């Protein structure tokens, strides 16, 4: 399980970085869009923001799980 968690954390970290970059680029591009496309673009930004928040929450939870397991392992040793 620990190895799969490590792999998942690695993938999440990479995907979070990509989503942050995408979100940054979309926010910059929003100013140059015609008004007819701004609403659609804003919806896409909102959806991307929500997905990013979910991913960051999952990444945080995986980190917390790992820390808890490391603390348990450290306490059982004399």
N, C-alpha and C positions, 0 to 999 in steps of 0.2 A: 504493500500500500504506500509506503514512504516513497518508493521510486516513482510510482505513478503520480503521487502528489507533486514530486519535484518536477516531473515532466509537465504536468498541468500548470504549475506555477510559472515555469519557463515560457510555455506557450502563451499564457495569459499576459505575462510581462511584455512579450513581443507584440501581442495584439493590442494591448492598452497603449503602447507607444504609437502604434500605427493609427489607432482611433484618435488619439490626441492630436497627432499631426494632421489627420484628415479634418478634424473639427476646426483646428486653427485655420487651415486653408479655406474651408467652407465659409467661415466667418469673415475672412478677408474678402473672398469673392462675392459675398452677399451685397456689398456696397455697389459693385459694378453691374449688378443684374437689372434688367428691366423690371418695372413694377409688376408685370404680369407673372413673372417667374419667382418673385420674392416669397410669396406665400408657400409655394411648393418647396422652395429651398429652405425656408424657415422650418417647415414640418420635418424635412430631412435632418436638419441640424438638431431639432428636438429629439427625434428618434435616435440619432447617433449619440447624443448626450445621455439619454436614458440607458442605452446599451453600455456605454462607457461606465456609467455609475454601477450598473449590475456587475460588470466585469471587475471593477475595482473592489467592490464589496466581496465578491468571490475570492479574489486574490488576497484580500485582507483576512478572510476567514481561513484560508489555507495557511497563511503565515501564523495565525493564532494557534491553529491545530498543531503545527510543527513546533512552535515554542512550548506549548503545553506538554507535548510528548518529550521534548528535550528536558524540560524541567522534571518530569516524572522519572525519567531515566537517570538524571543527576542526583535525585533525592534518594533513590534506592541503593546507591553505592555508598559504602562506609567512608 
